[in-house]
Amino acid sequence: MNYPTKTDNPSKATTYNGWSNYETWNVALWMDNDYGNYLKARESKNYQEFLSRLHKKLTGDGVSWTDPKLNIQELDDKIKELNS
């Protein structure tokens, strides 16, 4: 299992489970593990389009889908992976 590096506080980690930070990891997790979100991601060409399909402001863990800490490139790559 991968754990955050340099700190046990997820919001202060420099990487988290292979993602650039906790927020990006959490959003990617909810894109995969919620069937409705998964379908929306599969219908989207990038993260911005995915956001336009959402009607929720937060993931199930309370992370904003538009958090400024999100690594959009990683999330775009995740959507491409889901669509391949």
PyMOL Python script that loads the backbone (N, CA, C, O; Angstrom):
from pymol import cmd

cmd.read_pdbstr("""\
ATOM      1  N   MET A   1       0.845  -1.176   0.000  1.00  0.00           N
ATOM      2  CA  MET A   1       0.000   0.000   0.000  1.00  0.00           C
ATOM      3  C   MET A   1       0.890   1.238   0.000  1.00  0.00           C
ATOM      4  O   MET A   1       1.874   1.299   0.738  1.00  0.00           O
ATOM      5  N   ASN A   2       0.551   2.212  -0.815  1.00  0.00           N
ATOM      6  CA  ASN A   2       1.298   3.467  -0.843  1.00  0.00           C
ATOM      7  C   ASN A   2       0.735   4.424   0.191  1.00  0.00           C
ATOM      8  O   ASN A   2      -0.480   4.552   0.340  1.00  0.00           O
ATOM      9  N   TYR A   3       1.620   5.088   0.895  1.00  0.00           N
ATOM     10  CA  TYR A   3       1.223   6.067   1.889  1.00  0.00           C
ATOM     11  C   TYR A   3       1.772   7.420   1.491  1.00  0.00           C
ATOM     12  O   TYR A   3       2.703   7.492   0.689  1.00  0.00           O
ATOM     13  N   PRO A   4       1.217   8.499   2.034  1.00  0.00           N
ATOM     14  CA  PRO A   4       1.738   9.820   1.712  1.00  0.00           C
ATOM     15  C   PRO A   4       3.215   9.920   2.069  1.00  0.00           C
ATOM     16  O   PRO A   4       3.679   9.281   3.013  1.00  0.00           O
ATOM     17  N   THR A   5       3.944  10.717   1.314  1.00  0.00           N
ATOM     18  CA  THR A   5       5.349  10.910   1.623  1.00  0.00           C
ATOM     19  C   THR A   5       5.537  12.152   2.464  1.00  0.00           C
ATOM     20  O   THR A   5       4.768  13.108   2.365  1.00  0.00           O
ATOM     21  N   LYS A   6       6.552  12.129   3.283  1.00  0.00           N
ATOM     22  CA  LYS A   6       7.012  13.238   4.110  1.00  0.00           C
ATOM     23  C   LYS A   6       6.093  13.603   5.266  1.00  0.00           C
ATOM     24  O   LYS A   6       6.550  14.250   6.209  1.00  0.00           O
ATOM     25  N   THR A   7       4.829  13.223   5.239  1.00  0.00           N
ATOM     26  CA  THR A   7       3.923  13.571   6.326  1.00  0.00           C
ATOM     27  C   THR A   7       2.770  12.587   6.361  1.00  0.00           C
ATOM     28  O   THR A   7       2.442  11.982   5.340  1.00  0.00           O
ATOM     29  N   ASP A   8       2.158  12.421   7.508  1.00  0.00           N
ATOM     30  CA  ASP A   8       0.975  11.582   7.611  1.00  0.00           C
ATOM     31  C   ASP A   8      -0.300  12.386   7.406  1.00  0.00           C
ATOM     32  O   ASP A   8      -1.393  11.821   7.402  1.00  0.00           O
ATOM     33  N   ASN A   9      -0.173  13.690   7.237  1.00  0.00           N
ATOM     34  CA  ASN A   9      -1.332  14.545   7.004  1.00  0.00           C
ATOM     35  C   ASN A   9      -1.591  14.602   5.508  1.00  0.00           C
ATOM     36  O   ASN A   9      -0.793  15.198   4.785  1.00  0.00           O
ATOM     37  N   PRO A  10      -2.692  13.997   5.001  1.00  0.00           N
ATOM     38  CA  PRO A  10      -2.930  13.936   3.558  1.00  0.00           C
ATOM     39  C   PRO A  10      -2.923  15.286   2.867  1.00  0.00           C
ATOM     40  O   PRO A  10      -2.475  15.382   1.724  1.00  0.00           O
ATOM     41  N   SER A  11      -3.404  16.327   3.521  1.00  0.00           N
ATOM     42  CA  SER A  11      -3.461  17.620   2.858  1.00  0.00           C
ATOM     43  C   SER A  11      -2.093  18.285   2.746  1.00  0.00           C
ATOM     44  O   SER A  11      -1.951  19.283   2.039  1.00  0.00           O
ATOM     45  N   LYS A  12      -1.077  17.745   3.438  1.00  0.00           N
ATOM     46  CA  LYS A  12       0.263  18.312   3.363  1.00  0.00           C
ATOM     47  C   LYS A  12       1.267  17.388   2.670  1.00  0.00           C
ATOM     48  O   LYS A  12       2.452  17.715   2.598  1.00  0.00           O
ATOM     49  N   ALA A  13       0.824  16.270   2.172  1.00  0.00           N
ATOM     50  CA  ALA A  13       1.708  15.318   1.513  1.00  0.00           C
ATOM     51  C   ALA A  13       2.201  15.862   0.178  1.00  0.00           C
ATOM     52  O   ALA A  13       1.500  16.630  -0.480  1.00  0.00           O
ATOM     53  N   THR A  14       3.411  15.464  -0.222  1.00  0.00           N
ATOM     54  CA  THR A  14       3.925  15.893  -1.522  1.00  0.00           C
ATOM     55  C   THR A  14       3.447  14.961  -2.630  1.00  0.00           C
ATOM     56  O   THR A  14       3.350  15.376  -3.785  1.00  0.00           O
ATOM     57  N   THR A  15       3.150  13.718  -2.297  1.00  0.00           N
ATOM     58  CA  THR A  15       2.483  12.790  -3.215  1.00  0.00           C
ATOM     59  C   THR A  15       1.543  11.934  -2.374  1.00  0.00           C
ATOM     60  O   THR A  15       1.696  11.833  -1.156  1.00  0.00           O
ATOM     61  N   TYR A  16       0.575  11.326  -3.037  1.00  0.00           N
ATOM     62  CA  TYR A  16      -0.383  10.507  -2.313  1.00  0.00           C
ATOM     63  C   TYR A  16      -0.841   9.366  -3.204  1.00  0.00           C
ATOM     64  O   TYR A  16      -1.486   9.590  -4.228  1.00  0.00           O
ATOM     65  N   ASN A  17      -0.508   8.146  -2.816  1.00  0.00           N
ATOM     66  CA  ASN A  17      -0.909   6.943  -3.555  1.00  0.00           C
ATOM     67  C   ASN A  17      -0.631   7.048  -5.048  1.00  0.00           C
ATOM     68  O   ASN A  17      -1.441   6.607  -5.864  1.00  0.00           O
ATOM     69  N   GLY A  18       0.495   7.620  -5.405  1.00  0.00           N
ATOM     70  CA  GLY A  18       0.879   7.731  -6.804  1.00  0.00           C
ATOM     71  C   GLY A  18       0.347   8.964  -7.508  1.00  0.00           C
ATOM     72  O   GLY A  18       0.664   9.180  -8.678  1.00  0.00           O
ATOM     73  N   TRP A  19      -0.438   9.765  -6.848  1.00  0.00           N
ATOM     74  CA  TRP A  19      -0.992  11.005  -7.405  1.00  0.00           C
ATOM     75  C   TRP A  19      -0.242  12.187  -6.819  1.00  0.00           C
ATOM     76  O   TRP A  19       0.450  12.042  -5.811  1.00  0.00           O
ATOM     77  N   SER A  20      -0.366  13.342  -7.428  1.00  0.00           N
ATOM     78  CA  SER A  20       0.410  14.498  -6.985  1.00  0.00           C
ATOM     79  C   SER A  20      -0.004  15.007  -5.609  1.00  0.00           C
ATOM     80  O   SER A  20       0.796  15.647  -4.926  1.00  0.00           O
ATOM     81  N   ASN A  21      -1.237  14.736  -5.189  1.00  0.00           N
ATOM     82  CA  ASN A  21      -1.689  15.158  -3.859  1.00  0.00           C
ATOM     83  C   ASN A  21      -2.973  14.417  -3.482  1.00  0.00           C
ATOM     84  O   ASN A  21      -3.573  13.720  -4.300  1.00  0.00           O
ATOM     85  N   TYR A  22      -3.369  14.586  -2.239  1.00  0.00           N
ATOM     86  CA  TYR A  22      -4.566  13.914  -1.718  1.00  0.00           C
ATOM     87  C   TYR A  22      -5.814  14.293  -2.510  1.00  0.00           C
ATOM     88  O   TYR A  22      -6.624  13.426  -2.839  1.00  0.00           O
ATOM     89  N   GLU A  23      -5.976  15.570  -2.815  1.00  0.00           N
ATOM     90  CA  GLU A  23      -7.177  16.032  -3.488  1.00  0.00           C
ATOM     91  C   GLU A  23      -7.344  15.380  -4.868  1.00  0.00           C
ATOM     92  O   GLU A  23      -8.435  14.938  -5.228  1.00  0.00           O
ATOM     93  N   THR A  24      -6.251  15.327  -5.627  1.00  0.00           N
ATOM     94  CA  THR A  24      -6.304  14.707  -6.951  1.00  0.00           C
ATOM     95  C   THR A  24      -6.594  13.219  -6.832  1.00  0.00           C
ATOM     96  O   THR A  24      -7.405  12.682  -7.586  1.00  0.00           O
ATOM     97  N   TRP A  25      -5.940  12.554  -5.894  1.00  0.00           N
ATOM     98  CA  TRP A  25      -6.192  11.131  -5.657  1.00  0.00           C
ATOM     99  C   TRP A  25      -7.658  10.895  -5.299  1.00  0.00           C
ATOM    100  O   TRP A  25      -8.284   9.975  -5.826  1.00  0.00           O
ATOM    101  N   ASN A  26      -8.210  11.722  -4.406  1.00  0.00           N
ATOM    102  CA  ASN A  26      -9.577  11.539  -3.951  1.00  0.00           C
ATOM    103  C   ASN A  26     -10.573  11.724  -5.091  1.00  0.00           C
ATOM    104  O   ASN A  26     -11.514  10.941  -5.219  1.00  0.00           O
ATOM    105  N   VAL A  27     -10.380  12.741  -5.916  1.00  0.00           N
ATOM    106  CA  VAL A  27     -11.270  12.967  -7.062  1.00  0.00           C
ATOM    107  C   VAL A  27     -11.174  11.791  -8.033  1.00  0.00           C
ATOM    108  O   VAL A  27     -12.197  11.306  -8.516  1.00  0.00           O
ATOM    109  N   ALA A  28      -9.965  11.334  -8.321  1.00  0.00           N
ATOM    110  CA  ALA A  28      -9.792  10.187  -9.224  1.00  0.00           C
ATOM    111  C   ALA A  28     -10.460   8.942  -8.647  1.00  0.00           C
ATOM    112  O   ALA A  28     -11.062   8.161  -9.384  1.00  0.00           O
ATOM    113  N   LEU A  29     -10.356   8.756  -7.351  1.00  0.00           N
ATOM    114  CA  LEU A  29     -10.988   7.627  -6.684  1.00  0.00           C
ATOM    115  C   LEU A  29     -12.507   7.665  -6.868  1.00  0.00           C
ATOM    116  O   LEU A  29     -13.127   6.646  -7.170  1.00  0.00           O
ATOM    117  N   TRP A  30     -13.091   8.833  -6.686  1.00  0.00           N
ATOM    118  CA  TRP A  30     -14.543   8.964  -6.822  1.00  0.00           C
ATOM    119  C   TRP A  30     -14.975   8.882  -8.280  1.00  0.00           C
ATOM    120  O   TRP A  30     -16.118   8.520  -8.560  1.00  0.00           O
ATOM    121  N   MET A  31     -14.097   9.207  -9.203  1.00  0.00           N
ATOM    122  CA  MET A  31     -14.421   9.021 -10.622  1.00  0.00           C
ATOM    123  C   MET A  31     -14.513   7.531 -10.934  1.00  0.00           C
ATOM    124  O   MET A  31     -15.359   7.119 -11.727  1.00  0.00           O
ATOM    125  N   ASP A  32     -13.666   6.731 -10.328  1.00  0.00           N
ATOM    126  CA  ASP A  32     -13.630   5.283 -10.556  1.00  0.00           C
ATOM    127  C   ASP A  32     -14.695   4.521  -9.772  1.00  0.00           C
ATOM    128  O   ASP A  32     -15.345   3.626 -10.313  1.00  0.00           O
ATOM    129  N   ASN A  33     -14.873   4.868  -8.518  1.00  0.00           N
ATOM    130  CA  ASN A  33     -15.630   4.021  -7.598  1.00  0.00           C
ATOM    131  C   ASN A  33     -17.103   4.381  -7.440  1.00  0.00           C
ATOM    132  O   ASN A  33     -17.822   3.707  -6.703  1.00  0.00           O
ATOM    133  N   ASP A  34     -17.557   5.410  -8.104  1.00  0.00           N
ATOM    134  CA  ASP A  34     -18.976   5.754  -8.119  1.00  0.00           C
ATOM    135  C   ASP A  34     -19.453   5.518  -9.549  1.00  0.00           C
ATOM    136  O   ASP A  34     -18.975   6.168 -10.478  1.00  0.00           O
ATOM    137  N   TYR A  35     -20.388   4.596  -9.727  1.00  0.00           N
ATOM    138  CA  TYR A  35     -20.776   4.184 -11.070  1.00  0.00           C
ATOM    139  C   TYR A  35     -21.292   5.350 -11.913  1.00  0.00           C
ATOM    140  O   TYR A  35     -20.972   5.439 -13.099  1.00  0.00           O
ATOM    141  N   GLY A  36     -22.075   6.233 -11.327  1.00  0.00           N
ATOM    142  CA  GLY A  36     -22.570   7.400 -12.059  1.00  0.00           C
ATOM    143  C   GLY A  36     -21.437   8.297 -12.524  1.00  0.00           C
ATOM    144  O   GLY A  36     -21.431   8.762 -13.664  1.00  0.00           O
ATOM    145  N   ASN A  37     -20.486   8.537 -11.646  1.00  0.00           N
ATOM    146  CA  ASN A  37     -19.319   9.353 -12.010  1.00  0.00           C
ATOM    147  C   ASN A  37     -18.489   8.659 -13.086  1.00  0.00           C
ATOM    148  O   ASN A  37     -17.994   9.294 -14.017  1.00  0.00           O
ATOM    149  N   TYR A  38     -18.348   7.349 -12.938  1.00  0.00           N
ATOM    150  CA  TYR A  38     -17.592   6.567 -13.910  1.00  0.00           C
ATOM    151  C   TYR A  38     -18.199   6.717 -15.308  1.00  0.00           C
ATOM    152  O   TYR A  38     -17.480   6.931 -16.284  1.00  0.00           O
ATOM    153  N   LEU A  39     -19.526   6.604 -15.395  1.00  0.00           N
ATOM    154  CA  LEU A  39     -20.188   6.759 -16.689  1.00  0.00           C
ATOM    155  C   LEU A  39     -19.997   8.166 -17.250  1.00  0.00           C
ATOM    156  O   LEU A  39     -19.772   8.336 -18.448  1.00  0.00           O
ATOM    157  N   LYS A  40     -20.088   9.172 -16.381  1.00  0.00           N
ATOM    158  CA  LYS A  40     -19.873  10.557 -16.824  1.00  0.00           C
ATOM    159  C   LYS A  40     -18.448  10.749 -17.321  1.00  0.00           C
ATOM    160  O   LYS A  40     -18.227  11.419 -18.329  1.00  0.00           O
ATOM    161  N   ALA A  41     -17.480  10.164 -16.620  1.00  0.00           N
ATOM    162  CA  ALA A  41     -16.080  10.273 -17.043  1.00  0.00           C
ATOM    163  C   ALA A  41     -15.880   9.591 -18.390  1.00  0.00           C
ATOM    164  O   ALA A  41     -15.161  10.102 -19.247  1.00  0.00           O
ATOM    165  N   ARG A  42     -16.516   8.434 -18.577  1.00  0.00           N
ATOM    166  CA  ARG A  42     -16.390   7.708 -19.850  1.00  0.00           C
ATOM    167  C   ARG A  42     -17.012   8.478 -21.011  1.00  0.00           C
ATOM    168  O   ARG A  42     -16.615   8.291 -22.161  1.00  0.00           O
ATOM    169  N   GLU A  43     -17.978   9.336 -20.721  1.00  0.00           N
ATOM    170  CA  GLU A  43     -18.646  10.135 -21.749  1.00  0.00           C
ATOM    171  C   GLU A  43     -17.908  11.449 -22.022  1.00  0.00           C
ATOM    172  O   GLU A  43     -18.283  12.195 -22.926  1.00  0.00           O
ATOM    173  N   SER A  44     -16.869  11.729 -21.250  1.00  0.00           N
ATOM    174  CA  SER A  44     -16.172  13.013 -21.331  1.00  0.00           C
ATOM    175  C   SER A  44     -14.843  12.877 -22.046  1.00  0.00           C
ATOM    176  O   SER A  44     -14.214  11.819 -22.011  1.00  0.00           O
ATOM    177  N   LYS A  45     -14.415  13.956 -22.697  1.00  0.00           N
ATOM    178  CA  LYS A  45     -13.109  13.929 -23.360  1.00  0.00           C
ATOM    179  C   LYS A  45     -12.001  14.473 -22.460  1.00  0.00           C
ATOM    180  O   LYS A  45     -10.821  14.237 -22.720  1.00  0.00           O
ATOM    181  N   ASN A  46     -12.376  15.206 -21.393  1.00  0.00           N
ATOM    182  CA  ASN A  46     -11.386  15.732 -20.453  1.00  0.00           C
ATOM    183  C   ASN A  46     -12.078  16.067 -19.131  1.00  0.00           C
ATOM    184  O   ASN A  46     -13.296  15.939 -19.007  1.00  0.00           O
ATOM    185  N   TYR A  47     -11.291  16.495 -18.152  1.00  0.00           N
ATOM    186  CA  TYR A  47     -11.843  16.750 -16.825  1.00  0.00           C
ATOM    187  C   TYR A  47     -12.832  17.909 -16.844  1.00  0.00           C
ATOM    188  O   TYR A  47     -13.844  17.864 -16.145  1.00  0.00           O
ATOM    189  N   GLN A  48     -12.559  18.936 -17.626  1.00  0.00           N
ATOM    190  CA  GLN A  48     -13.471  20.074 -17.692  1.00  0.00           C
ATOM    191  C   GLN A  48     -14.853  19.641 -18.180  1.00  0.00           C
ATOM    192  O   GLN A  48     -15.871  20.075 -17.641  1.00  0.00           O
ATOM    193  N   GLU A  49     -14.885  18.803 -19.182  1.00  0.00           N
ATOM    194  CA  GLU A  49     -16.164  18.295 -19.682  1.00  0.00           C
ATOM    195  C   GLU A  49     -16.839  17.420 -18.624  1.00  0.00           C
ATOM    196  O   GLU A  49     -18.056  17.485 -18.447  1.00  0.00           O
ATOM    197  N   PHE A  50     -16.060  16.611 -17.930  1.00  0.00           N
ATOM    198  CA  PHE A  50     -16.596  15.798 -16.837  1.00  0.00           C
ATOM    199  C   PHE A  50     -17.269  16.687 -15.801  1.00  0.00           C
ATOM    200  O   PHE A  50     -18.378  16.395 -15.352  1.00  0.00           O
ATOM    201  N   LEU A  51     -16.589  17.789 -15.416  1.00  0.00           N
ATOM    202  CA  LEU A  51     -17.159  18.707 -14.432  1.00  0.00           C
ATOM    203  C   LEU A  51     -18.503  19.256 -14.887  1.00  0.00           C
ATOM    204  O   LEU A  51     -19.421  19.408 -14.080  1.00  0.00           O
ATOM    205  N   SER A  52     -18.622  19.550 -16.164  1.00  0.00           N
ATOM    206  CA  SER A  52     -19.875  20.113 -16.674  1.00  0.00           C
ATOM    207  C   SER A  52     -21.028  19.110 -16.562  1.00  0.00           C
ATOM    208  O   SER A  52     -22.193  19.508 -16.596  1.00  0.00           O
ATOM    209  N   ARG A  53     -20.725  17.838 -16.431  1.00  0.00           N
ATOM    210  CA  ARG A  53     -21.747  16.794 -16.311  1.00  0.00           C
ATOM    211  C   ARG A  53     -22.137  16.522 -14.851  1.00  0.00           C
ATOM    212  O   ARG A  53     -23.160  15.889 -14.590  1.00  0.00           O
ATOM    213  N   LEU A  54     -21.329  16.996 -13.908  1.00  0.00           N
ATOM    214  CA  LEU A  54     -21.585  16.742 -12.488  1.00  0.00           C
ATOM    215  C   LEU A  54     -22.633  17.695 -11.935  1.00  0.00           C
ATOM    216  O   LEU A  54     -22.764  18.836 -12.378  1.00  0.00           O
ATOM    217  N   HIS A  55     -23.368  17.199 -10.964  1.00  0.00           N
ATOM    218  CA  HIS A  55     -24.327  18.051 -10.258  1.00  0.00           C
ATOM    219  C   HIS A  55     -23.980  18.136  -8.777  1.00  0.00           C
ATOM    220  O   HIS A  55     -24.748  18.676  -7.981  1.00  0.00           O
ATOM    221  N   LYS A  56     -22.822  17.600  -8.415  1.00  0.00           N
ATOM    222  CA  LYS A  56     -22.372  17.609  -7.024  1.00  0.00           C
ATOM    223  C   LYS A  56     -21.218  18.596  -6.882  1.00  0.00           C
ATOM    224  O   LYS A  56     -20.467  18.814  -7.833  1.00  0.00           O
ATOM    225  N   LYS A  57     -21.077  19.184  -5.716  1.00  0.00           N
ATOM    226  CA  LYS A  57     -19.973  20.104  -5.468  1.00  0.00           C
ATOM    227  C   LYS A  57     -18.795  19.416  -4.793  1.00  0.00           C
ATOM    228  O   LYS A  57     -17.660  19.884  -4.884  1.00  0.00           O
ATOM    229  N   LEU A  58     -19.070  18.297  -4.110  1.00  0.00           N
ATOM    230  CA  LEU A  58     -18.032  17.619  -3.334  1.00  0.00           C
ATOM    231  C   LEU A  58     -18.053  16.121  -3.607  1.00  0.00           C
ATOM    232  O   LEU A  58     -19.091  15.548  -3.936  1.00  0.00           O
ATOM    233  N   THR A  59     -16.880  15.496  -3.464  1.00  0.00           N
ATOM    234  CA  THR A  59     -16.824  14.036  -3.494  1.00  0.00           C
ATOM    235  C   THR A  59     -17.480  13.523  -2.220  1.00  0.00           C
ATOM    236  O   THR A  59     -17.815  14.309  -1.334  1.00  0.00           O
ATOM    237  N   GLY A  60     -17.662  12.239  -2.124  1.00  0.00           N
ATOM    238  CA  GLY A  60     -18.231  11.638  -0.921  1.00  0.00           C
ATOM    239  C   GLY A  60     -17.379  11.852   0.315  1.00  0.00           C
ATOM    240  O   GLY A  60     -17.852  11.678   1.438  1.00  0.00           O
ATOM    241  N   ASP A  61     -16.115  12.229   0.112  1.00  0.00           N
ATOM    242  CA  ASP A  61     -15.209  12.508   1.229  1.00  0.00           C
ATOM    243  C   ASP A  61     -15.082  13.994   1.515  1.00  0.00           C
ATOM    244  O   ASP A  61     -14.290  14.396   2.368  1.00  0.00           O
ATOM    245  N   GLY A  62     -15.855  14.817   0.811  1.00  0.00           N
ATOM    246  CA  GLY A  62     -15.855  16.252   1.088  1.00  0.00           C
ATOM    247  C   GLY A  62     -14.813  17.064   0.345  1.00  0.00           C
ATOM    248  O   GLY A  62     -14.580  18.218   0.702  1.00  0.00           O
ATOM    249  N   VAL A  63     -14.178  16.505  -0.674  1.00  0.00           N
ATOM    250  CA  VAL A  63     -13.202  17.246  -1.478  1.00  0.00           C
ATOM    251  C   VAL A  63     -13.957  17.916  -2.627  1.00  0.00           C
ATOM    252  O   VAL A  63     -14.771  17.279  -3.295  1.00  0.00           O
ATOM    253  N   SER A  64     -13.690  19.178  -2.850  1.00  0.00           N
ATOM    254  CA  SER A  64     -14.344  19.898  -3.935  1.00  0.00           C
ATOM    255  C   SER A  64     -13.853  19.390  -5.285  1.00  0.00           C
ATOM    256  O   SER A  64     -12.655  19.186  -5.486  1.00  0.00           O
ATOM    257  N   TRP A  65     -14.792  19.187  -6.209  1.00  0.00           N
ATOM    258  CA  TRP A  65     -14.439  18.774  -7.565  1.00  0.00           C
ATOM    259  C   TRP A  65     -13.655  19.873  -8.283  1.00  0.00           C
ATOM    260  O   TRP A  65     -13.046  19.619  -9.323  1.00  0.00           O
ATOM    261  N   THR A  66     -13.664  21.083  -7.739  1.00  0.00           N
ATOM    262  CA  THR A  66     -12.949  22.209  -8.355  1.00  0.00           C
ATOM    263  C   THR A  66     -11.848  22.744  -7.444  1.00  0.00           C
ATOM    264  O   THR A  66     -11.430  23.893  -7.592  1.00  0.00           O
ATOM    265  N   ASP A  67     -11.384  21.942  -6.524  1.00  0.00           N
ATOM    266  CA  ASP A  67     -10.322  22.363  -5.600  1.00  0.00           C
ATOM    267  C   ASP A  67      -9.125  22.885  -6.395  1.00  0.00           C
ATOM    268  O   ASP A  67      -8.694  22.233  -7.346  1.00  0.00           O
ATOM    269  N   PRO A  68      -8.587  24.032  -6.029  1.00  0.00           N
ATOM    270  CA  PRO A  68      -7.447  24.586  -6.766  1.00  0.00           C
ATOM    271  C   PRO A  68      -6.178  23.727  -6.693  1.00  0.00           C
ATOM    272  O   PRO A  68      -5.258  23.924  -7.487  1.00  0.00           O
ATOM    273  N   LYS A  69      -6.118  22.786  -5.760  1.00  0.00           N
ATOM    274  CA  LYS A  69      -4.950  21.912  -5.645  1.00  0.00           C
ATOM    275  C   LYS A  69      -4.981  20.760  -6.649  1.00  0.00           C
ATOM    276  O   LYS A  69      -3.977  20.068  -6.812  1.00  0.00           O
ATOM    277  N   LEU A  70      -6.105  20.542  -7.319  1.00  0.00           N
ATOM    278  CA  LEU A  70      -6.224  19.423  -8.252  1.00  0.00           C
ATOM    279  C   LEU A  70      -5.225  19.538  -9.390  1.00  0.00           C
ATOM    280  O   LEU A  70      -5.007  20.616  -9.942  1.00  0.00           O
ATOM    281  N   ASN A  71      -4.626  18.415  -9.728  1.00  0.00           N
ATOM    282  CA  ASN A  71      -3.737  18.340 -10.879  1.00  0.00           C
ATOM    283  C   ASN A  71      -4.613  17.929 -12.069  1.00  0.00           C
ATOM    284  O   ASN A  71      -4.903  16.750 -12.268  1.00  0.00           O
ATOM    285  N   ILE A  72      -5.022  18.921 -12.845  1.00  0.00           N
ATOM    286  CA  ILE A  72      -5.958  18.694 -13.944  1.00  0.00           C
ATOM    287  C   ILE A  72      -5.345  17.782 -15.011  1.00  0.00           C
ATOM    288  O   ILE A  72      -6.052  16.968 -15.606  1.00  0.00           O
ATOM    289  N   GLN A  73      -4.053  17.909 -15.256  1.00  0.00           N
ATOM    290  CA  GLN A  73      -3.419  17.040 -16.254  1.00  0.00           C
ATOM    291  C   GLN A  73      -3.535  15.570 -15.853  1.00  0.00           C
ATOM    292  O   GLN A  73      -3.820  14.717 -16.694  1.00  0.00           O
ATOM    293  N   GLU A  74      -3.317  15.277 -14.588  1.00  0.00           N
ATOM    294  CA  GLU A  74      -3.463  13.897 -14.125  1.00  0.00           C
ATOM    295  C   GLU A  74      -4.904  13.414 -14.278  1.00  0.00           C
ATOM    296  O   GLU A  74      -5.139  12.259 -14.633  1.00  0.00           O
ATOM    297  N   LEU A  75      -5.863  14.291 -14.012  1.00  0.00           N
ATOM    298  CA  LEU A  75      -7.268  13.911 -14.138  1.00  0.00           C
ATOM    299  C   LEU A  75      -7.673  13.764 -15.600  1.00  0.00           C
ATOM    300  O   LEU A  75      -8.471  12.888 -15.935  1.00  0.00           O
ATOM    301  N   ASP A  76      -7.131  14.611 -16.473  1.00  0.00           N
ATOM    302  CA  ASP A  76      -7.347  14.426 -17.918  1.00  0.00           C
ATOM    303  C   ASP A  76      -6.801  13.077 -18.363  1.00  0.00           C
ATOM    304  O   ASP A  76      -7.441  12.364 -19.137  1.00  0.00           O
ATOM    305  N   ASP A  77      -5.616  12.730 -17.871  1.00  0.00           N
ATOM    306  CA  ASP A  77      -5.017  11.434 -18.204  1.00  0.00           C
ATOM    307  C   ASP A  77      -5.879  10.282 -17.685  1.00  0.00           C
ATOM    308  O   ASP A  77      -6.016   9.257 -18.354  1.00  0.00           O
ATOM    309  N   LYS A  78      -6.457  10.448 -16.499  1.00  0.00           N
ATOM    310  CA  LYS A  78      -7.330   9.423 -15.933  1.00  0.00           C
ATOM    311  C   LYS A  78      -8.546   9.208 -16.831  1.00  0.00           C
ATOM    312  O   LYS A  78      -8.943   8.069 -17.075  1.00  0.00           O
ATOM    313  N   ILE A  79      -9.129  10.282 -17.317  1.00  0.00           N
ATOM    314  CA  ILE A  79     -10.289  10.170 -18.207  1.00  0.00           C
ATOM    315  C   ILE A  79      -9.888   9.489 -19.515  1.00  0.00           C
ATOM    316  O   ILE A  79     -10.634   8.660 -20.037  1.00  0.00           O
ATOM    317  N   LYS A  80      -8.731   9.832 -20.038  1.00  0.00           N
ATOM    318  CA  LYS A  80      -8.256   9.160 -21.251  1.00  0.00           C
ATOM    319  C   LYS A  80      -8.086   7.663 -21.004  1.00  0.00           C
ATOM    320  O   LYS A  80      -8.431   6.843 -21.855  1.00  0.00           O
ATOM    321  N   GLU A  81      -7.554   7.316 -19.837  1.00  0.00           N
ATOM    322  CA  GLU A  81      -7.364   5.909 -19.476  1.00  0.00           C
ATOM    323  C   GLU A  81      -8.714   5.186 -19.394  1.00  0.00           C
ATOM    324  O   GLU A  81      -8.835   4.053 -19.861  1.00  0.00           O
ATOM    325  N   LEU A  82      -9.715   5.823 -18.811  1.00  0.00           N
ATOM    326  CA  LEU A  82     -11.028   5.212 -18.702  1.00  0.00           C
ATOM    327  C   LEU A  82     -11.686   5.026 -20.073  1.00  0.00           C
ATOM    328  O   LEU A  82     -12.510   4.131 -20.259  1.00  0.00           O
ATOM    329  N   ASN A  83     -11.317   5.865 -21.009  1.00  0.00           N
ATOM    330  CA  ASN A  83     -11.916   5.818 -22.344  1.00  0.00           C
ATOM    331  C   ASN A  83     -11.142   4.943 -23.314  1.00  0.00           C
ATOM    332  O   ASN A  83     -11.570   4.775 -24.456  1.00  0.00           O
ATOM    333  N   SER A  84     -10.024   4.384 -22.897  1.00  0.00           N
ATOM    334  CA  SER A  84      -9.244   3.564 -23.840  1.00  0.00           C
ATOM    335  C   SER A  84      -9.620   2.096 -23.766  1.00  0.00           C
ATOM    336  O   SER A  84      -9.057   1.277 -24.492  1.00  0.00           O
TER     337      SER A  84
END
""", "prot")
cmd.dss("prot")
cmd.show_as("cartoon", "prot")
cmd.util.cbc("prot")
cmd.orient("prot")
